[in-house]
Amino acid sequence: MEIGASGAWQLTVAEKQRRKRYNLCDYCGDAKHDVLNCPLRPARQAPRFNRQAVMTYEFEAQTESEPEKDHPEE
């Protein structure tokens, strides 16, 4: 393992490849389960990214005294 830019421990590329080759858990390296079923992996408490967007539109009512801008004047 090596320390990444964020200061957290990360697996080296060689170790990731070894675990993939031997079908080992990506988190703890055990052969009895995969990373999704790892008993040592901490549960996520909240999603990392919230990918929701809120859009609002405001339309101004056009009064009859204002000329329409889409039609050229004759």
MARVO-836092 format. One record per atom (N, C-alpha, C): residue number from 1; residue in three letters; atom name; x, y, z. Coordinates in Angstrom, 3 decimals, padded with zeros to 6 digits, always signed. Last residue first. Layout:
N
(NUM "Ala" "CA" (X Y Z))
...
//
This chain:
74
(74 "Glu" "N" (-044.685 +046.705 -040.140))
(74 "Glu" "CA" (-044.943 +046.934 -041.564))
(74 "Glu" "C" (-045.090 +048.392 -041.864))
(73 "Glu" "N" (-042.276 +045.216 -037.973))
(73 "Glu" "CA" (-043.303 +046.241 -038.196))
(73 "Glu" "C" (-043.452 +046.501 -039.686))
(72 "Pro" "N" (-041.925 +041.708 -037.484))
(72 "Pro" "CA" (-041.410 +043.005 -037.946))
(72 "Pro" "C" (-042.553 +043.980 -038.206))
(71 "His" "N" (-042.464 +039.921 -034.556))
(71 "His" "CA" (-043.035 +040.299 -035.838))
(71 "His" "C" (-042.454 +041.648 -036.286))
(70 "Asp" "N" (-041.284 +039.654 -032.070))
(70 "Asp" "CA" (-041.009 +038.635 -033.075))
(70 "Asp" "C" (-041.484 +039.032 -034.460))
(69 "Lys" "N" (-042.177 +041.546 -030.312))
(69 "Lys" "CA" (-040.840 +041.712 -030.826))
(69 "Lys" "C" (-040.520 +040.724 -031.952))
(68 "Glu" "N" (-045.210 +043.260 -030.147))
(68 "Glu" "CA" (-044.542 +041.966 -030.173))
(68 "Glu" "C" (-043.198 +042.125 -030.848))
(67 "Pro" "N" (-045.496 +046.194 -028.103))
(67 "Pro" "CA" (-045.540 +045.523 -029.404))
(67 "Pro" "C" (-044.797 +044.188 -029.329))
(66 "Glu" "N" (-047.457 +046.686 -025.227))
(66 "Glu" "CA" (-046.128 +046.413 -025.756))
(66 "Glu" "C" (-046.249 +045.748 -027.122))
(65 "Ser" "N" (-050.095 +046.751 -024.587))
(65 "Ser" "CA" (-049.498 +048.015 -024.992))
(65 "Ser" "C" (-048.095 +047.815 -025.571))
(64 "Glu" "N" (-050.781 +044.262 -023.643))
(64 "Glu" "CA" (-051.220 +044.617 -024.987))
(64 "Glu" "C" (-050.582 +045.919 -025.471))
(63 "Thr" "N" (-047.994 +042.643 -021.979))
(63 "Thr" "CA" (-049.207 +043.455 -021.991))
(63 "Thr" "C" (-049.543 +043.851 -023.421))
(62 "Gln" "N" (-046.880 +039.525 -021.170))
(62 "Gln" "CA" (-046.774 +040.601 -022.153))
(62 "Gln" "C" (-048.096 +041.369 -022.174))
(61 "Ala" "N" (-045.465 +038.443 -018.148))
(61 "Ala" "CA" (-046.666 +038.540 -018.966))
(61 "Ala" "C" (-046.528 +039.735 -019.898))
(60 "Glu" "N" (-042.451 +036.771 -017.984))
(60 "Glu" "CA" (-043.159 +038.020 -017.757))
(60 "Glu" "C" (-044.359 +038.053 -018.686))
(59 "Phe" "N" (-041.510 +033.850 -016.421))
(59 "Phe" "CA" (-042.011 +034.461 -017.632))
(59 "Phe" "C" (-042.749 +035.733 -017.261))
(58 "Glu" "N" (-038.917 +032.042 -015.144))
(58 "Glu" "CA" (-039.836 +033.126 -014.855))
(58 "Glu" "C" (-040.222 +033.770 -016.177))
(57 "Tyr" "N" (-037.984 +028.825 -014.120))
(57 "Tyr" "CA" (-038.208 +029.771 -015.211))
(57 "Tyr" "C" (-039.190 +030.826 -014.745))
(56 "Thr" "N" (-035.522 +026.817 -012.634))
(56 "Thr" "CA" (-036.751 +027.596 -012.530))
(56 "Thr" "C" (-036.803 +028.570 -013.689))
(55 "Met" "N" (-034.158 +023.693 -011.892))
(55 "Met" "CA" (-034.245 +024.812 -012.837))
(55 "Met" "C" (-035.578 +025.512 -012.640))
(54 "Val" "N" (-031.900 +021.787 -010.234))
(54 "Val" "CA" (-033.189 +022.447 -010.105))
(54 "Val" "C" (-033.168 +023.642 -011.041))
(53 "Ala" "N" (-030.381 +018.631 -010.347))
(53 "Ala" "CA" (-030.392 +020.018 -010.789))
(53 "Ala" "C" (-031.804 +020.562 -010.652))
(52 "Gln" "N" (-028.363 +016.272 -008.719))
(52 "Gln" "CA" (-029.683 +016.784 -009.018))
(52 "Gln" "C" (-029.556 +018.241 -009.425))
(51 "Arg" "N" (-026.325 +014.560 -007.710))
(51 "Arg" "CA" (-026.400 +014.975 -009.111))
(51 "Arg" "C" (-027.811 +015.392 -009.488))
(50 "Asn" "N" (-024.243 +014.559 -005.207))
(50 "Asn" "CA" (-025.664 +014.786 -005.408))
(50 "Asn" "C" (-025.823 +015.363 -006.806))
(49 "Phe" "N" (-021.856 +012.165 -004.348))
(49 "Phe" "CA" (-022.231 +013.287 -005.183))
(49 "Phe" "C" (-023.741 +013.369 -005.271))
(48 "Arg" "N" (-021.697 +010.171 -002.374))
(48 "Arg" "CA" (-020.602 +011.114 -002.566))
(48 "Arg" "C" (-021.028 +012.358 -003.332))
(47 "Pro" "N" (-024.351 +009.433 -000.055))
(47 "Pro" "CA" (-023.765 +009.393 -001.393))
(47 "Pro" "C" (-022.697 +010.469 -001.565))
(46 "Ala" "N" (-023.509 +008.375 +003.238))
(46 "Ala" "CA" (-024.198 +009.307 +002.347))
(46 "Ala" "C" (-023.580 +009.180 +000.959))
(45 "Gln" "N" (-022.245 +006.218 +004.402))
(45 "Gln" "CA" (-023.344 +006.847 +005.105))
(45 "Gln" "C" (-024.147 +007.787 +004.216))
(44 "Arg" "N" (-021.101 +003.033 +003.565))
(44 "Arg" "CA" (-021.200 +004.447 +003.199))
(44 "Arg" "C" (-022.423 +005.036 +003.873))
(43 "Ala" "N" (-019.506 +000.855 +005.845))
(43 "Ala" "CA" (-020.691 +001.205 +005.060))
(43 "Ala" "C" (-020.663 +002.691 +004.745))
(42 "Pro" "N" (-016.184 -000.432 +005.529))
(42 "Pro" "CA" (-017.168 +000.423 +006.210))
(42 "Pro" "C" (-018.329 +000.766 +005.277))
(41 "Arg" "N" (-015.277 -003.795 +005.170))
(41 "Arg" "CA" (-015.461 -002.518 +004.480))
(41 "Arg" "C" (-016.502 -001.676 +005.216))
(40 "Leu" "N" (-015.360 -006.233 +006.366))
(40 "Leu" "CA" (-014.471 -005.225 +006.944))
(40 "Leu" "C" (-014.655 -003.849 +006.329))
(39 "Pro" "N" (-016.960 -007.939 +004.900))
(39 "Pro" "CA" (-017.411 -007.570 +006.256))
(39 "Pro" "C" (-016.542 -006.480 +006.895))
(38 "Cys" "N" (-017.794 -007.523 +001.536))
(38 "Cys" "CA" (-016.696 -007.533 +002.501))
(38 "Cys" "C" (-017.188 -007.105 +003.888))
(37 "Asn" "N" (-019.387 -007.568 -000.680))
(37 "Asn" "CA" (-019.814 -008.348 +000.487))
(37 "Asn" "C" (-018.748 -008.401 +001.574))
(36 "Leu" "N" (-018.043 -006.054 -002.551))
(36 "Leu" "CA" (-019.418 -005.672 -002.206))
(36 "Leu" "C" (-019.930 -006.394 -000.962))
(35 "Val" "N" (-015.615 -007.380 -002.898))
(35 "Val" "CA" (-015.620 -006.113 -002.169))
(35 "Val" "C" (-017.039 -005.692 -001.766))
(34 "Asp" "N" (-016.235 -010.915 -002.299))
(34 "Asp" "CA" (-015.804 -009.785 -003.112))
(34 "Asp" "C" (-015.981 -008.496 -002.308))
(33 "His" "N" (-014.815 -013.735 -000.462))
(33 "His" "CA" (-015.894 -012.810 -000.825))
(33 "His" "C" (-015.340 -011.734 -001.753))
(32 "Lys" "N" (-012.602 -015.312 -000.001))
(32 "Lys" "CA" (-013.917 -015.874 +000.322))
(32 "Lys" "C" (-015.083 -014.983 -000.100))
(31 "Ala" "N" (-010.096 -014.249 -000.254))
(31 "Ala" "CA" (-010.629 -014.976 -001.409))
(31 "Ala" "C" (-012.054 -015.471 -001.187))
(30 "Asp" "N" (-009.182 -010.943 +000.803))
(30 "Asp" "CA" (-009.640 -012.299 +001.123))
(30 "Asp" "C" (-010.265 -012.939 -000.116))
(29 "Gly" "N" (-008.494 -008.277 +000.545))
(29 "Gly" "CA" (-007.630 -009.278 -000.074))
(29 "Gly" "C" (-008.025 -010.709 +000.219))
(28 "Cys" "N" (-010.029 -006.112 +001.353))
(28 "Cys" "CA" (-009.189 -006.773 +002.356))
(28 "Cys" "C" (-008.274 -007.850 +001.788))
(27 "Tyr" "N" (-010.952 -004.904 -001.129))
(27 "Tyr" "CA" (-010.774 -004.133 +000.107))
(27 "Tyr" "C" (-009.793 -004.818 +001.054))
(26 "Asp" "N" (-011.220 -006.650 -003.215))
(26 "Asp" "CA" (-010.456 -005.424 -003.463))
(26 "Asp" "C" (-010.189 -004.640 -002.180))
(25 "Cys" "N" (-010.796 -010.097 -002.768))
(25 "Cys" "CA" (-011.548 -008.907 -002.388))
(25 "Cys" "C" (-010.670 -007.672 -002.588))
(24 "Leu" "N" (-009.556 -011.866 -005.666))
(24 "Leu" "CA" (-009.543 -011.534 -004.241))
(24 "Leu" "C" (-010.381 -010.284 -004.010))
(23 "Asn" "N" (-008.917 -013.182 -008.115))
(23 "Asn" "CA" (-010.302 -012.998 -007.648))
(23 "Asn" "C" (-010.375 -012.785 -006.142))
(22 "Tyr" "N" (-006.348 -013.068 -009.079))
(22 "Tyr" "CA" (-006.682 -014.192 -008.196))
(22 "Tyr" "C" (-008.092 -014.105 -007.610))
(21 "Arg" "N" (-006.418 -010.700 -010.601))
(21 "Arg" "CA" (-006.010 -011.959 -011.222))
(21 "Arg" "C" (-006.449 -013.168 -010.386))
(20 "Lys" "N" (-007.080 -008.761 -008.678))
(20 "Lys" "CA" (-008.005 -009.034 -009.771))
(20 "Lys" "C" (-007.706 -010.397 -010.398))
(19 "Arg" "N" (-004.794 -008.810 -007.088))
(19 "Arg" "CA" (-006.095 -009.152 -006.494))
(19 "Arg" "C" (-007.129 -009.465 -007.564))
(18 "Arg" "N" (-002.889 -007.967 -008.986))
(18 "Arg" "CA" (-002.777 -009.285 -008.341))
(18 "Arg" "C" (-004.109 -009.724 -007.758))
(17 "Gln" "N" (-003.778 -005.367 -009.591))
(17 "Gln" "CA" (-003.752 -006.382 -010.639))
(17 "Gln" "C" (-003.685 -007.789 -010.053))
(16 "Lys" "N" (-003.388 -004.156 -007.079))
(16 "Lys" "CA" (-004.734 -004.199 -007.672))
(16 "Lys" "C" (-004.815 -005.279 -008.738))
(15 "Glu" "N" (-000.612 -004.408 -006.868))
(15 "Glu" "CA" (-001.470 -005.129 -005.923))
(15 "Glu" "C" (-002.899 -005.215 -006.437))
(14 "Ala" "N" (+000.229 -002.713 -008.954))
(14 "Ala" "CA" (+000.599 -004.131 -008.974))
(14 "Ala" "C" (-000.306 -004.948 -008.045))
(13 "Val" "N" (-000.710 -000.254 -008.065))
(13 "Val" "CA" (-001.249 -000.815 -009.302))
(13 "Val" "C" (-000.958 -002.313 -009.371))
(12 "Thr" "N" (-001.321 -000.262 -004.512))
(12 "Thr" "CA" (-000.488 -000.008 -005.675))
(12 "Thr" "C" (-001.125 -000.662 -006.893))
(11 "Leu" "N" (-004.054 +001.117 -002.676))
(11 "Leu" "CA" (-003.337 -000.034 -003.199))
(11 "Leu" "C" (-002.463 +000.387 -004.376))
(10 "Gln" "N" (-003.713 +003.743 -000.262))
(10 "Gln" "CA" (-004.235 +003.225 -001.518))
(10 "Gln" "C" (-003.408 +002.021 -001.934))
(9 "Trp" "N" (-004.541 +005.677 +002.560))
(9 "Trp" "CA" (-003.823 +004.527 +002.022))
(9 "Trp" "C" (-004.510 +004.062 +000.759))
(8 "Ala" "N" (-004.757 +009.264 +002.255))
(8 "Ala" "CA" (-005.344 +007.964 +002.566))
(8 "Ala" "C" (-004.505 +006.857 +001.941))
(7 "Gly" "N" (-003.827 +011.660 +001.361))
(7 "Gly" "CA" (-003.336 +011.200 +002.663))
(7 "Gly" "C" (-003.906 +009.863 +003.077))
(6 "Ser" "N" (-004.443 +012.410 -001.158))
(6 "Ser" "CA" (-005.369 +012.857 -000.118))
(6 "Ser" "C" (-004.916 +012.429 +001.278))
(5 "Ala" "N" (-002.520 +011.140 -002.674))
(5 "Ala" "CA" (-002.451 +012.592 -002.549))
(5 "Ala" "C" (-003.349 +013.119 -001.443))
(4 "Gly" "N" (-001.807 +008.059 -000.835))
(4 "Gly" "CA" (-002.195 +008.854 -001.992))
(4 "Gly" "C" (-002.108 +010.344 -001.703))
(3 "Ile" "N" (+000.570 +005.795 +000.283))
(3 "Ile" "CA" (-000.270 +006.926 +000.672))
(3 "Ile" "C" (-000.522 +007.772 -000.569))
(2 "Glu" "N" (+000.316 +002.302 -000.501))
(2 "Glu" "CA" (+001.018 +003.570 -000.513))
(2 "Glu" "C" (+000.041 +004.677 -000.132))
(1 "Met" "N" (+000.847 -001.185 +000.000))
(1 "Met" "CA" (+000.000 +000.000 +000.000))
(1 "Met" "C" (+000.879 +001.231 +000.000))
//
